[in-house]
């Protein structure tokens, strides 16, 4: 290998490392956004799946004496 070829290989490796790092940063931003959305969707004030399927479930109590 000559000096020019080594220099070109090092330059390409640096470019690939920089691109990979930038892509990883973008991916982490997306994952953080998805985690925030998931956390907000799991709020305890939101209706449960069962109450969406059976809207009258748990609204009445049958009592007999």
PDB file of N, CA, C and O in Angstrom, chain B, residues numbered from 101:
ATOM      1  N   UNK B 101       0.832  -1.180   0.000  1.00  0.00           N
ATOM      2  CA  UNK B 101       0.000   0.000   0.000  1.00  0.00           C
ATOM      3  C   UNK B 101       0.878   1.246   0.000  1.00  0.00           C
ATOM      4  O   UNK B 101       1.912   1.314   0.664  1.00  0.00           O
ATOM      5  N   UNK B 102       0.437   2.194  -0.747  1.00  0.00           N
ATOM      6  CA  UNK B 102       1.175   3.446  -0.734  1.00  0.00           C
ATOM      7  C   UNK B 102       0.476   4.458   0.184  1.00  0.00           C
ATOM      8  O   UNK B 102      -0.624   4.206   0.676  1.00  0.00           O
ATOM      9  N   UNK B 103       1.106   5.562   0.400  1.00  0.00           N
ATOM     10  CA  UNK B 103       0.624   6.582   1.329  1.00  0.00           C
ATOM     11  C   UNK B 103      -0.734   7.138   0.894  1.00  0.00           C
ATOM     12  O   UNK B 103      -1.595   7.378   1.740  1.00  0.00           O
ATOM     13  N   UNK B 104      -0.938   7.345  -0.392  1.00  0.00           N
ATOM     14  CA  UNK B 104      -2.190   7.914  -0.892  1.00  0.00           C
ATOM     15  C   UNK B 104      -3.357   6.970  -0.625  1.00  0.00           C
ATOM     16  O   UNK B 104      -4.444   7.405  -0.243  1.00  0.00           O
ATOM     17  N   UNK B 105      -3.125   5.681  -0.827  1.00  0.00           N
ATOM     18  CA  UNK B 105      -4.190   4.700  -0.607  1.00  0.00           C
ATOM     19  C   UNK B 105      -4.540   4.607   0.882  1.00  0.00           C
ATOM     20  O   UNK B 105      -5.716   4.519   1.235  1.00  0.00           O
ATOM     21  N   UNK B 106      -3.553   4.627   1.734  1.00  0.00           N
ATOM     22  CA  UNK B 106      -3.799   4.593   3.179  1.00  0.00           C
ATOM     23  C   UNK B 106      -4.566   5.845   3.609  1.00  0.00           C
ATOM     24  O   UNK B 106      -5.497   5.766   4.411  1.00  0.00           O
ATOM     25  N   UNK B 107      -4.174   6.976   3.080  1.00  0.00           N
ATOM     26  CA  UNK B 107      -4.854   8.231   3.405  1.00  0.00           C
ATOM     27  C   UNK B 107      -6.314   8.190   2.970  1.00  0.00           C
ATOM     28  O   UNK B 107      -7.197   8.627   3.708  1.00  0.00           O
ATOM     29  N   UNK B 108      -6.570   7.665   1.772  1.00  0.00           N
ATOM     30  CA  UNK B 108      -7.934   7.576   1.270  1.00  0.00           C
ATOM     31  C   UNK B 108      -8.764   6.613   2.120  1.00  0.00           C
ATOM     32  O   UNK B 108      -9.923   6.901   2.417  1.00  0.00           O
ATOM     33  N   UNK B 109      -8.191   5.483   2.513  1.00  0.00           N
ATOM     34  CA  UNK B 109      -8.906   4.525   3.358  1.00  0.00           C
ATOM     35  C   UNK B 109      -9.238   5.124   4.727  1.00  0.00           C
ATOM     36  O   UNK B 109     -10.339   4.929   5.243  1.00  0.00           O
ATOM     37  N   UNK B 110      -8.299   5.843   5.304  1.00  0.00           N
ATOM     38  CA  UNK B 110      -8.550   6.488   6.592  1.00  0.00           C
ATOM     39  C   UNK B 110      -9.643   7.546   6.478  1.00  0.00           C
ATOM     40  O   UNK B 110     -10.492   7.670   7.361  1.00  0.00           O
ATOM     41  N   UNK B 111      -9.618   8.298   5.398  1.00  0.00           N
ATOM     42  CA  UNK B 111     -10.625   9.321   5.176  1.00  0.00           C
ATOM     43  C   UNK B 111     -12.015   8.698   5.031  1.00  0.00           C
ATOM     44  O   UNK B 111     -12.989   9.205   5.589  1.00  0.00           O
ATOM     45  N   UNK B 112     -12.102   7.601   4.282  1.00  0.00           N
ATOM     46  CA  UNK B 112     -13.383   6.918   4.112  1.00  0.00           C
ATOM     47  C   UNK B 112     -13.879   6.355   5.446  1.00  0.00           C
ATOM     48  O   UNK B 112     -15.072   6.414   5.742  1.00  0.00           O
ATOM     49  N   UNK B 113     -12.964   5.810   6.244  1.00  0.00           N
ATOM     50  CA  UNK B 113     -13.349   5.276   7.550  1.00  0.00           C
ATOM     51  C   UNK B 113     -13.858   6.387   8.457  1.00  0.00           C
ATOM     52  O   UNK B 113     -14.830   6.191   9.187  1.00  0.00           O
ATOM     53  N   UNK B 114     -13.220   7.543   8.423  1.00  0.00           N
ATOM     54  CA  UNK B 114     -13.679   8.666   9.234  1.00  0.00           C
ATOM     55  C   UNK B 114     -15.070   9.131   8.797  1.00  0.00           C
ATOM     56  O   UNK B 114     -15.918   9.456   9.627  1.00  0.00           O
ATOM     57  N   UNK B 115     -15.286   9.155   7.484  1.00  0.00           N
ATOM     58  CA  UNK B 115     -16.594   9.555   6.962  1.00  0.00           C
ATOM     59  C   UNK B 115     -17.667   8.567   7.392  1.00  0.00           C
ATOM     60  O   UNK B 115     -18.740   8.972   7.841  1.00  0.00           O
ATOM     61  N   UNK B 116     -17.389   7.277   7.259  1.00  0.00           N
ATOM     62  CA  UNK B 116     -18.361   6.263   7.654  1.00  0.00           C
ATOM     63  C   UNK B 116     -18.652   6.325   9.154  1.00  0.00           C
ATOM     64  O   UNK B 116     -19.795   6.132   9.568  1.00  0.00           O
ATOM     65  N   UNK B 117     -17.649   6.586   9.956  1.00  0.00           N
ATOM     66  CA  UNK B 117     -17.846   6.720  11.391  1.00  0.00           C
ATOM     67  C   UNK B 117     -18.711   7.933  11.704  1.00  0.00           C
ATOM     68  O   UNK B 117     -19.601   7.856  12.551  1.00  0.00           O
ATOM     69  N   UNK B 118     -18.460   9.040  11.037  1.00  0.00           N
ATOM     70  CA  UNK B 118     -19.256  10.248  11.259  1.00  0.00           C
ATOM     71  C   UNK B 118     -20.709  10.040  10.848  1.00  0.00           C
ATOM     72  O   UNK B 118     -21.619  10.471  11.555  1.00  0.00           O
ATOM     73  N   UNK B 119     -20.932   9.388   9.716  1.00  0.00           N
ATOM     74  CA  UNK B 119     -22.294   9.121   9.251  1.00  0.00           C
ATOM     75  C   UNK B 119     -22.997   8.167  10.216  1.00  0.00           C
ATOM     76  O   UNK B 119     -24.162   8.374  10.556  1.00  0.00           O
ATOM     77  N   UNK B 120     -22.299   7.135  10.651  1.00  0.00           N
ATOM     78  CA  UNK B 120     -22.889   6.193  11.602  1.00  0.00           C
ATOM     79  C   UNK B 120     -23.258   6.859  12.913  1.00  0.00           C
ATOM     80  O   UNK B 120     -24.309   6.564  13.482  1.00  0.00           O
ATOM     81  N   UNK B 121     -22.416   7.743  13.394  1.00  0.00           N
ATOM     82  CA  UNK B 121     -22.688   8.459  14.634  1.00  0.00           C
ATOM     83  C   UNK B 121     -23.898   9.378  14.472  1.00  0.00           C
ATOM     84  O   UNK B 121     -24.737   9.465  15.368  1.00  0.00           O
ATOM     85  N   UNK B 122     -23.988  10.054  13.347  1.00  0.00           N
ATOM     86  CA  UNK B 122     -25.130  10.933  13.091  1.00  0.00           C
ATOM     87  C   UNK B 122     -26.427  10.127  13.007  1.00  0.00           C
ATOM     88  O   UNK B 122     -27.451  10.546  13.547  1.00  0.00           O
ATOM     89  N   UNK B 123     -26.393   8.990  12.344  1.00  0.00           N
ATOM     90  CA  UNK B 123     -27.578   8.136  12.236  1.00  0.00           C
ATOM     91  C   UNK B 123     -27.991   7.601  13.603  1.00  0.00           C
ATOM     92  O   UNK B 123     -29.181   7.516  13.905  1.00  0.00           O
ATOM     93  N   UNK B 124     -27.023   7.243  14.420  1.00  0.00           N
ATOM     94  CA  UNK B 124     -27.321   6.761  15.765  1.00  0.00           C
ATOM     95  C   UNK B 124     -27.979   7.862  16.587  1.00  0.00           C
ATOM     96  O   UNK B 124     -28.919   7.593  17.335  1.00  0.00           O
ATOM     97  N   UNK B 125     -27.508   9.083  16.461  1.00  0.00           N
ATOM     98  CA  UNK B 125     -28.114  10.208  17.164  1.00  0.00           C
ATOM     99  C   UNK B 125     -29.559  10.419  16.753  1.00  0.00           C
ATOM    100  O   UNK B 125     -30.423  10.643  17.601  1.00  0.00           O
ATOM    101  N   UNK B 126     -29.826  10.348  15.451  1.00  0.00           N
ATOM    102  CA  UNK B 126     -31.199  10.504  14.955  1.00  0.00           C
ATOM    103  C   UNK B 126     -32.082   9.369  15.455  1.00  0.00           C
ATOM    104  O   UNK B 126     -33.230   9.595  15.839  1.00  0.00           O
ATOM    105  N   UNK B 127     -31.553   8.148  15.452  1.00  0.00           N
ATOM    106  CA  UNK B 127     -32.312   6.995  15.929  1.00  0.00           C
ATOM    107  C   UNK B 127     -32.646   7.150  17.409  1.00  0.00           C
ATOM    108  O   UNK B 127     -33.762   6.839  17.826  1.00  0.00           O
ATOM    109  N   UNK B 128     -31.702   7.621  18.198  1.00  0.00           N
ATOM    110  CA  UNK B 128     -31.954   7.830  19.622  1.00  0.00           C
ATOM    111  C   UNK B 128     -33.025   8.889  19.848  1.00  0.00           C
ATOM    112  O   UNK B 128     -33.846   8.755  20.756  1.00  0.00           O
ATOM    113  N   UNK B 129     -33.025   9.937  19.037  1.00  0.00           N
ATOM    114  CA  UNK B 129     -34.061  10.967  19.141  1.00  0.00           C
ATOM    115  C   UNK B 129     -35.444  10.381  18.858  1.00  0.00           C
ATOM    116  O   UNK B 129     -36.410  10.681  19.561  1.00  0.00           O
ATOM    117  N   UNK B 130     -35.530   9.548  17.829  1.00  0.00           N
ATOM    118  CA  UNK B 130     -36.809   8.919  17.478  1.00  0.00           C
ATOM    119  C   UNK B 130     -37.269   7.991  18.595  1.00  0.00           C
ATOM    120  O   UNK B 130     -38.443   8.001  18.963  1.00  0.00           O
ATOM    121  N   UNK B 131     -36.363   7.198  19.132  1.00  0.00           N
ATOM    122  CA  UNK B 131     -36.719   6.259  20.200  1.00  0.00           C
ATOM    123  C   UNK B 131     -37.166   7.016  21.446  1.00  0.00           C
ATOM    124  O   UNK B 131     -38.114   6.597  22.110  1.00  0.00           O
ATOM    125  N   UNK B 132     -36.507   8.115  21.774  1.00  0.00           N
ATOM    126  CA  UNK B 132     -36.925   8.920  22.927  1.00  0.00           C
ATOM    127  C   UNK B 132     -38.329   9.475  22.715  1.00  0.00           C
ATOM    128  O   UNK B 132     -39.136   9.495  23.644  1.00  0.00           O
ATOM    129  N   UNK B 133     -38.622   9.922  21.508  1.00  0.00           N
ATOM    130  CA  UNK B 133     -39.961  10.420  21.198  1.00  0.00           C
ATOM    131  C   UNK B 133     -41.005   9.333  21.323  1.00  0.00           C
ATOM    132  O   UNK B 133     -42.097   9.572  21.839  1.00  0.00           O
ATOM    133  N   UNK B 134     -40.677   8.133  20.851  1.00  0.00           N
ATOM    134  CA  UNK B 134     -41.611   7.015  20.964  1.00  0.00           C
ATOM    135  C   UNK B 134     -41.818   6.621  22.423  1.00  0.00           C
ATOM    136  O   UNK B 134     -42.933   6.282  22.820  1.00  0.00           O
ATOM    137  N   UNK B 135     -40.759   6.664  23.217  1.00  0.00           N
ATOM    138  CA  UNK B 135     -40.884   6.329  24.640  1.00  0.00           C
ATOM    139  C   UNK B 135     -41.759   7.348  25.351  1.00  0.00           C
ATOM    140  O   UNK B 135     -42.565   6.977  26.204  1.00  0.00           O
ATOM    141  N   UNK B 136     -41.615   8.627  25.017  1.00  0.00           N
ATOM    142  CA  UNK B 136     -42.467   9.658  25.612  1.00  0.00           C
ATOM    143  C   UNK B 136     -43.930   9.443  25.226  1.00  0.00           C
ATOM    144  O   UNK B 136     -44.823   9.566  26.064  1.00  0.00           O
ATOM    145  N   UNK B 137     -44.167   9.124  23.960  1.00  0.00           N
ATOM    146  CA  UNK B 137     -45.536   8.881  23.497  1.00  0.00           C
ATOM    147  C   UNK B 137     -46.136   7.662  24.192  1.00  0.00           C
ATOM    148  O   UNK B 137     -47.309   7.677  24.565  1.00  0.00           O
ATOM    149  N   UNK B 138     -45.350   6.620  24.367  1.00  0.00           N
ATOM    150  CA  UNK B 138     -45.835   5.421  25.049  1.00  0.00           C
ATOM    151  C   UNK B 138     -46.153   5.724  26.498  1.00  0.00           C
ATOM    152  O   UNK B 138     -47.168   5.265  27.023  1.00  0.00           O
ATOM    153  N   UNK B 139     -45.300   6.488  27.146  1.00  0.00           N
ATOM    154  CA  UNK B 139     -45.536   6.849  28.544  1.00  0.00           C
ATOM    155  C   UNK B 139     -46.810   7.672  28.683  1.00  0.00           C
ATOM    156  O   UNK B 139     -47.588   7.456  29.613  1.00  0.00           O
ATOM    157  N   UNK B 140     -47.028   8.603  27.778  1.00  0.00           N
ATOM    158  CA  UNK B 140     -48.242   9.415  27.832  1.00  0.00           C
ATOM    159  C   UNK B 140     -49.484   8.583  27.531  1.00  0.00           C
ATOM    160  O   UNK B 140     -50.547   8.835  28.099  1.00  0.00           O
ATOM    161  N   UNK B 141     -49.364   7.598  26.649  1.00  0.00           N
ATOM    162  CA  UNK B 141     -50.531   6.780  26.300  1.00  0.00           C
ATOM    163  C   UNK B 141     -50.901   5.816  27.427  1.00  0.00           C
ATOM    164  O   UNK B 141     -52.028   5.322  27.470  1.00  0.00           O
ATOM    165  N   UNK B 142     -49.978   5.548  28.325  1.00  0.00           N
ATOM    166  CA  UNK B 142     -50.249   4.643  29.430  1.00  0.00           C
ATOM    167  C   UNK B 142     -50.766   5.389  30.660  1.00  0.00           C
ATOM    168  O   UNK B 142     -50.753   4.852  31.768  1.00  0.00           O
ATOM    169  N   UNK B 143     -51.214   6.611  30.464  1.00  0.00           N
ATOM    170  CA  UNK B 143     -51.736   7.414  31.554  1.00  0.00           C
ATOM    171  C   UNK B 143     -52.911   6.689  32.207  1.00  0.00           C
ATOM    172  O   UNK B 143     -53.757   6.117  31.520  1.00  0.00           O
ATOM    173  N   UNK B 144     -52.952   6.719  33.520  1.00  0.00           N
ATOM    174  CA  UNK B 144     -53.995   5.995  34.251  1.00  0.00           C
ATOM    175  C   UNK B 144     -55.375   6.620  34.071  1.00  0.00           C
ATOM    176  O   UNK B 144     -56.372   5.956  34.355  1.00  0.00           O
ATOM    177  N   UNK B 145     -55.474   7.851  33.619  1.00  0.00           N
ATOM    178  CA  UNK B 145     -56.767   8.501  33.427  1.00  0.00           C
ATOM    179  C   UNK B 145     -57.438   8.093  32.121  1.00  0.00           C
ATOM    180  O   UNK B 145     -58.620   8.371  31.920  1.00  0.00           O
ATOM    181  N   UNK B 146     -56.712   7.453  31.252  1.00  0.00           N
ATOM    182  CA  UNK B 146     -57.297   7.046  29.981  1.00  0.00           C
ATOM    183  C   UNK B 146     -58.164   5.808  30.198  1.00  0.00           C
ATOM    184  O   UNK B 146     -57.875   5.005  31.085  1.00  0.00           O
ATOM    185  N   UNK B 147     -59.215   5.642  29.408  1.00  0.00           N
ATOM    186  CA  UNK B 147     -60.096   4.488  29.598  1.00  0.00           C
ATOM    187  C   UNK B 147     -59.387   3.184  29.253  1.00  0.00           C
ATOM    188  O   UNK B 147     -58.549   3.126  28.352  1.00  0.00           O
ATOM    189  N   UNK B 148     -59.744   2.154  29.989  1.00  0.00           N
ATOM    190  CA  UNK B 148     -59.129   0.855  29.729  1.00  0.00           C
ATOM    191  C   UNK B 148     -59.765   0.228  28.493  1.00  0.00           C
ATOM    192  O   UNK B 148     -60.822   0.661  28.034  1.00  0.00           O
ATOM    193  N   UNK B 149     -59.113  -0.785  27.970  1.00  0.00           N
ATOM    194  CA  UNK B 149     -59.628  -1.478  26.790  1.00  0.00           C
ATOM    195  C   UNK B 149     -60.961  -2.144  27.099  1.00  0.00           C
ATOM    196  O   UNK B 149     -61.860  -2.162  26.257  1.00  0.00           O
ATOM    197  N   UNK B 150     -61.092  -2.693  28.305  1.00  0.00           N
ATOM    198  CA  UNK B 150     -62.340  -3.357  28.686  1.00  0.00           C
ATOM    199  C   UNK B 150     -63.497  -2.367  28.720  1.00  0.00           C
ATOM    200  O   UNK B 150     -64.603  -2.698  28.292  1.00  0.00           O
ATOM    201  N   UNK B 151     -63.258  -1.157  29.222  1.00  0.00           N
ATOM    202  CA  UNK B 151     -64.342  -0.175  29.282  1.00  0.00           C
ATOM    203  C   UNK B 151     -64.726   0.313  27.884  1.00  0.00           C
ATOM    204  O   UNK B 151     -65.846   0.784  27.687  1.00  0.00           O
ATOM    205  N   UNK B 152     -63.828   0.211  26.924  1.00  0.00           N
ATOM    206  CA  UNK B 152     -64.177   0.570  25.547  1.00  0.00           C
ATOM    207  C   UNK B 152     -65.045  -0.508  24.900  1.00  0.00           C
ATOM    208  O   UNK B 152     -65.926  -0.207  24.095  1.00  0.00           O
ATOM    209  N   UNK B 153     -64.786  -1.771  25.263  1.00  0.00           N
ATOM    210  CA  UNK B 153     -65.557  -2.879  24.692  1.00  0.00           C
ATOM    211  C   UNK B 153     -66.895  -3.020  25.397  1.00  0.00           C
ATOM    212  O   UNK B 153     -67.920  -3.221  24.746  1.00  0.00           O
ATOM    213  N   UNK B 154     -66.898  -2.915  26.740  1.00  0.00           N
ATOM    214  CA  UNK B 154     -68.108  -3.019  27.548  1.00  0.00           C
ATOM    215  C   UNK B 154     -68.303  -1.699  28.303  1.00  0.00           C
ATOM    216  O   UNK B 154     -67.887  -1.592  29.456  1.00  0.00           O
ATOM    217  N   UNK B 155     -68.919  -0.702  27.684  1.00  0.00           N
ATOM    218  CA  UNK B 155     -68.988   0.627  28.301  1.00  0.00           C
ATOM    219  C   UNK B 155     -69.829   0.675  29.575  1.00  0.00           C
ATOM    220  O   UNK B 155     -69.628   1.571  30.395  1.00  0.00           O
ATOM    221  N   UNK B 156     -70.764  -0.255  29.771  1.00  0.00           N
ATOM    222  CA  UNK B 156     -71.595  -0.230  30.975  1.00  0.00           C
ATOM    223  C   UNK B 156     -71.030  -1.106  32.082  1.00  0.00           C
ATOM    224  O   UNK B 156     -71.609  -1.169  33.167  1.00  0.00           O
ATOM    225  N   UNK B 157     -69.945  -1.766  31.844  1.00  0.00           N
ATOM    226  CA  UNK B 157     -69.354  -2.649  32.841  1.00  0.00           C
ATOM    227  C   UNK B 157     -68.867  -1.846  34.044  1.00  0.00           C
ATOM    228  O   UNK B 157     -68.114  -0.882  33.903  1.00  0.00           O
ATOM    229  N   UNK B 158     -69.314  -2.263  35.232  1.00  0.00           N
ATOM    230  CA  UNK B 158     -68.877  -1.616  36.463  1.00  0.00           C
ATOM    231  C   UNK B 158     -69.631  -0.349  36.811  1.00  0.00           C
ATOM    232  O   UNK B 158     -69.227   0.370  37.725  1.00  0.00           O
ATOM    233  N   UNK B 159     -70.725  -0.051  36.103  1.00  0.00           N
ATOM    234  CA  UNK B 159     -71.481   1.168  36.414  1.00  0.00           C
ATOM    235  C   UNK B 159     -72.647   0.897  37.332  1.00  0.00           C
ATOM    236  O   UNK B 159     -73.223   1.836  37.882  1.00  0.00           O
ATOM    237  N   UNK B 160     -73.023  -0.382  37.520  1.00  0.00           N
ATOM    238  CA  UNK B 160     -74.171  -0.728  38.361  1.00  0.00           C
ATOM    239  C   UNK B 160     -73.762  -1.795  39.360  1.00  0.00           C
ATOM    240  O   UNK B 160     -72.909  -2.639  39.082  1.00  0.00           O
ATOM    241  N   UNK B 161     -74.380  -1.741  40.514  1.00  0.00           N
ATOM    242  CA  UNK B 161     -74.133  -2.738  41.542  1.00  0.00           C
ATOM    243  C   UNK B 161     -75.474  -3.418  41.858  1.00  0.00           C
ATOM    244  O   UNK B 161     -76.457  -2.743  42.164  1.00  0.00           O
ATOM    245  N   UNK B 162     -75.508  -4.728  41.783  1.00  0.00           N
ATOM    246  CA  UNK B 162     -76.707  -5.491  42.146  1.00  0.00           C
ATOM    247  C   UNK B 162     -76.591  -5.861  43.621  1.00  0.00           C
ATOM    248  O   UNK B 162     -75.665  -6.566  44.023  1.00  0.00           O
ATOM    249  N   UNK B 163     -77.557  -5.372  44.438  1.00  0.00           N
ATOM    250  CA  UNK B 163     -77.548  -5.697  45.859  1.00  0.00           C
ATOM    251  C   UNK B 163     -78.861  -6.349  46.226  1.00  0.00           C
ATOM    252  O   UNK B 163     -79.934  -5.877  45.849  1.00  0.00           O
ATOM    253  N   UNK B 164     -78.763  -7.456  46.977  1.00  0.00           N
ATOM    254  CA  UNK B 164     -79.966  -8.131  47.471  1.00  0.00           C
ATOM    255  C   UNK B 164     -79.795  -8.357  48.952  1.00  0.00           C
ATOM    256  O   UNK B 164     -78.732  -8.763  49.423  1.00  0.00           O
ATOM    257  N   UNK B 165     -80.830  -8.096  49.656  1.00  0.00           N
ATOM    258  CA  UNK B 165     -80.780  -8.308  51.108  1.00  0.00           C
ATOM    259  C   UNK B 165     -81.705  -9.442  51.478  1.00  0.00           C
ATOM    260  O   UNK B 165     -81.817  -9.789  52.654  1.00  0.00           O
TER     261      UNK B 165
END
